[in-house]
């Protein structure tokens, strides 16, 4: 089965976009790590479970910012 021009064009655009998103996320990773360390340290004073959820929240929020 051979793919058409349109299918090939769309797949190339998706691959290019995924590469750009991954590069943006990797460039933001050091900042996210630093912020998550601070969030963990502050929230650990209240609860370790809350601190873990806070770190997950930082990375989810960072990923949503990268996607926008």
C-alpha positions as CSV (number, residue, x, y, z in Angstrom):
1,X,0.0,0.0,0.0
2,X,1.4,3.3,-1.0
3,X,0.8,6.6,0.8
4,X,-0.4,9.6,-1.0
5,X,1.2,13.0,-1.1
6,X,-1.3,14.5,1.4
7,X,-0.8,11.7,3.9
8,X,3.0,12.1,3.6
9,X,2.8,15.8,4.0
10,X,0.6,15.5,7.1
11,X,2.9,12.9,8.7
12,X,5.9,15.1,8.1
13,X,4.1,18.1,9.8
14,X,3.2,15.9,12.8
15,X,6.8,14.6,13.1
16,X,8.2,18.1,12.9
17,X,5.7,19.5,15.5
18,X,6.4,16.6,17.9
19,X,10.1,17.3,17.6
20,X,9.6,21.0,18.3
21,X,7.5,20.3,21.3
22,X,10.1,17.8,22.7
23,X,12.9,20.4,22.2
24,X,10.9,23.1,23.9
25,X,10.1,20.8,26.9
26,X,13.7,19.7,27.2
27,X,14.9,23.4,27.2
28,X,12.4,24.1,30.0
29,X,13.3,21.1,32.0
30,X,16.1,22.7,34.2
31,X,13.7,25.5,35.2
32,X,10.9,22.9,36.0
33,X,13.4,20.9,38.1
34,X,14.4,24.0,40.1
35,X,10.8,25.0,40.7
36,X,9.8,21.5,41.6
37,X,12.6,21.3,44.2
38,X,11.3,24.5,45.8
39,X,7.7,23.4,45.7
40,X,8.7,20.0,47.3
41,X,10.7,21.7,50.0
42,X,7.9,24.1,50.9
43,X,5.0,21.6,50.8
44,X,7.0,18.9,52.6
45,X,6.6,21.0,55.7
46,X,2.9,20.3,55.5
47,X,2.7,16.8,54.1
48,X,4.9,14.5,52.0
49,X,2.0,13.3,49.9
50,X,1.1,16.9,49.2
51,X,4.7,17.6,48.3
52,X,4.7,14.8,45.7
53,X,1.4,16.0,44.2
54,X,3.0,19.5,44.0
55,X,5.9,18.2,42.1
56,X,3.6,16.4,39.7
57,X,1.6,19.5,39.3
58,X,4.6,21.6,38.4
59,X,5.6,19.2,35.6
60,X,2.0,19.0,34.3
61,X,1.7,22.8,34.4
62,X,5.0,23.1,32.7
63,X,4.0,20.7,30.0
64,X,0.8,22.6,29.4
65,X,2.7,25.9,29.1
66,X,5.1,24.3,26.6
67,X,2.1,23.1,24.5
68,X,0.6,26.6,24.3
